[in-house]
Amino acid sequence: MDRPKFTTLLAGAVVGVYLLVVAGATAAIADAAAACSSWPLCPPDSPGAVVALGHRAAAALVGLLLVATALVGWSSANTRVRVALLVALALYPVQIGMGALVATLGATGITPGLHLAVAIGIFGALTLALAWQLETETGTDDRPVERPSPDLSEPTEPTVTFDSTLDRVTTTLAAYFRLMKPRLMWLLALVAAAAMALAAGSGLAVETVVYTLGGGVLAIGASGTFNHVLERDIDRRMKRTSDRPLATELVPVRNAVAFGFVLAALSLVAFLQLNALAAALGFVAIVFYSIVYTLILKPNTVQNTVVGGAAGALPALIGWAAVTGRVGLPGVVLAAVIFLWTPAHFYNLALAYRDDYARGGFPMLPVVRGETVTRKHILWYLAATLAAAGGLAAITGLGVVYAATTVLFGAAFLGAVVHLHRERTEGAALRAFHASNAYLGALLLAVVVDSLAV
């Protein structure tokens, strides 16, 4: 039996089941069941009935794929993979039966919720099977260390020269801009925008958008600047960060600190134009990233990326609070999507720059636990992210654009992670990193589009 063929089938089954999860959770598709109240077939006499019949046909095809996957890989799969496959196979008929009840009795009581929960259980079992199968096929005998020792050799003294006064001015201005970590801004601003769109729909006010995104950009800039200040000595020892403005002494430390405080103050002023809760959450975001993550989590615990994901999740709460003045369930679930996505995203970068992080003394997961464990965790957190994205569809009015986006871009992200397991190269890790950015960016844009269309 060709193991890569089994793995490919298993990955296809994961995507197929996820398609069913999202379809069942999306209101526009779930409501179609009311137009097709007999089971398994009904007259295709309305658009809703056609959609419902398509969903049932997809469920049948995915079920056949699941059976074929189990038959192909059973003889060589290890015990853990077999157990996970058995769980998925056992739950699938239960899922079909509950789908029949929803169709014939209507979406009332606890049946629709159980229907979705069992679907997520099948998805989780298949993801575990895929993770364990990939670990068997591609596990490496890398040698992690319990605690990396930073490179304490004296770094090369930075030298910065300018060709002219104009060059000095433009280079210095660019350095201050780099202190703000502009690469983080677009994605985190999009998180806040998605939360605002979810909360307000087509009634979103321009003034709210301006103050929220303006305050968010300033808060991100302040957090990034403080991060540069606090990590300047380590940055000089790491190849990836050795050209940062404070590492090269292009910007004096005193000036950077003042710049960070000015940005933080301006961000709070902007948030206060909305409400006190948005300002409080903005302040927490700055402190959490600058102090809790940079000084406490990142240098001291292997869980730095996981817990640190709260910093990226806070813009979702800020965006929701900016519109409503409170914290609501959709905003919390969107924040959970970002929180779970962060390890699936950043562990790829940690793999690509494993030696650099070890040189800096950071206990990143691939340094402390090894590359095999890290690749497995990437897949697990990706699955959790996709499940949370399905949950967001279930509790909101998000429609077909969102459903198609999370399935298609989620499948692309999963494909990149499977290739990472097989290739185990820096290039594969960076491709998975970029795939994670593409997934989240597209997902957030889909949230905005679907929310504003309501």
Sequence and secondary structure as in RCSB ss.txt:
>XXXX:A:sequence
MDRPKFTTLLAGAVVGVYLLVVAGATAAIADAAAACSSWPLCPPDSPGAVVALGHRAAAALVGLLLVATALVGWS
SANTRVRVALLVALALYPVQIGMGALVATLGATGITPGLHLAVAIGIFGALTLALAWQLETETGTDDRPVERPSP
DLSEPTEPTVTFDSTLDRVTTTLAAYFRLMKPRLMWLLALVAAAAMALAAGSGLAVETVVYTLGGGVLAIGASGT
FNHVLERDIDRRMKRTSDRPLATELVPVRNAVAFGFVLAALSLVAFLQLNALAAALGFVAIVFYSIVYTLILKPN
TVQNTVVGGAAGALPALIGWAAVTGRVGLPGVVLAAVIFLWTPAHFYNLALAYRDDYARGGFPMLPVVRGETVTR
KHILWYLAATLAAAGGLAAITGLGVVYAATTVLFGAAFLGAVVHLHRERTEGAALRAFHASNAYLGALLLAVVVD
SLAV
>XXXX:A:secstr
  HHHHHHHHHHHHHHHHHHHHHHH HHHHGGGGG  SSS     SHHHHHHHHHHHHHHHHHHHHHHHHHHHTT
T  HHHHHHHHHHHHHHHHHHHHHHHHHHH S TTHHHHHHHHHHHHHHHHHHHHHHHHHHHH       SS   
  S         SSHHHHHHHHHHHHHHHT HHHHHHHHHHHHHHHHHHHGGG  HHHHHHHHHHHHHHHHHHHH
HHHHHTHHHHTTSTTTTTSTTTTTSS HHHHHHHHHHHHHHHHHHHHTT HHHHHHHHHHHHIIIIIIIIIITTT
 TTHHHHHHHHHHHHHHHHHHHHHSS  HHHHHHHHHHHHHHHHHHHHHHHHTHHHHHHHT   HHHHT HHHHH
HHHHHHHHHHHHHHHHHHHHS   HHHHHHHHHHHHHHHHHHHHHHHH SHHHHHHHHHHHHHHHHHHHHHHHHH
HHH 
